[in-house]
Amino acid sequence: MTTVEGVTGVMDLLGSDFLLFIAIGFVGQLFDGALGMGFGVISYTVLSSIGIPYTVVSASVNGAKIFTGAVSGSAHIRHKNVDWRMFRLLALAGAVGGVLGVLMLTQVPGTIIRPVIAIYLTIVGVFIILRAYRMVTGKVSTKRTIGIGMAGGFLEATAGVWGPLVTSNMIASGSTPRYAVGTANLAEFVVALVVSTMLIPHIGIESFSKAVIGLLIGAVLAAPLAARFARQLPARTLTIGVGLMVVVTSLYRLYQTYFM
């Protein structure tokens, strides 16, 4: 078998939408790595819109987040965007919140949780945009960081939300945007690993789709570029971008809930 035939065979096995999955992963990770959010929201929205079942979408995105979090986190470490004290607190608290979220997932429908989250995040996003013009940075308290991490882990498991909640709240609490983005990305790797490990026995290994491979390839290609953007963009620009991303994605989640 020639190399061309081998590549063609792999593409046929993966499906005709493979390049689309790569594009989704690239765009999603570009936002996620630079703004601390976007991969899960963008991937979930697009994959759902092309007819992939919700359970498969959730499994694919959660599985991909393990690897995207590792790749993006590594890039942020190289660019010195990680606050290690913040990482330890967010990762540990996020893991605990993730376990609680998985335990609650079968009891409370996501349709009930998502609208509440979307409304809350819209308000937070507006607050962040306003705060960009009156920047306040400093060390966020241990208690507040743990609370944000636990909430983020819980919502990651129940509604696919991590970056919009964790990154936005860390910035709103006074953390420097560059460190909030980089640290939240690295901590998400730990949380995604915990959540996925607990979800697999419930959904079955077959729920992981071929989309994961495409998402991962796109994300790996985008991660180094996104980390560079996070380091080089001015703090105000990055903060406004985070706020806009939170508002837009939250409003779209509300639209999905009530009109789709």
Secondary structure, 3 states (H helix, E strand, C coil): CCHHHHHHHHHHHHCCCHHHHHHHHHHHHHHHHHHCCCHHHHHHHHHHHCCCCHHHHHHHHHHHHHHHHHHHHHHHHHCCCCCHHHHHHHHHHHHHHHHHHHHHHCCCCHHHHHHHHHHHHHHHHHHHHHHCCCCCCCCCCHHHHHHHHHHHHHHHHHHCCCHHHHHHHHHHCCCCHHHHHHHHHHHHHHHHHHHHHHHHHHHCHHHCCCHHHHHHHHHHHHHHHHHHHHHHCCHHHHHHHHHHHHHHHHHHHHHHHHHC
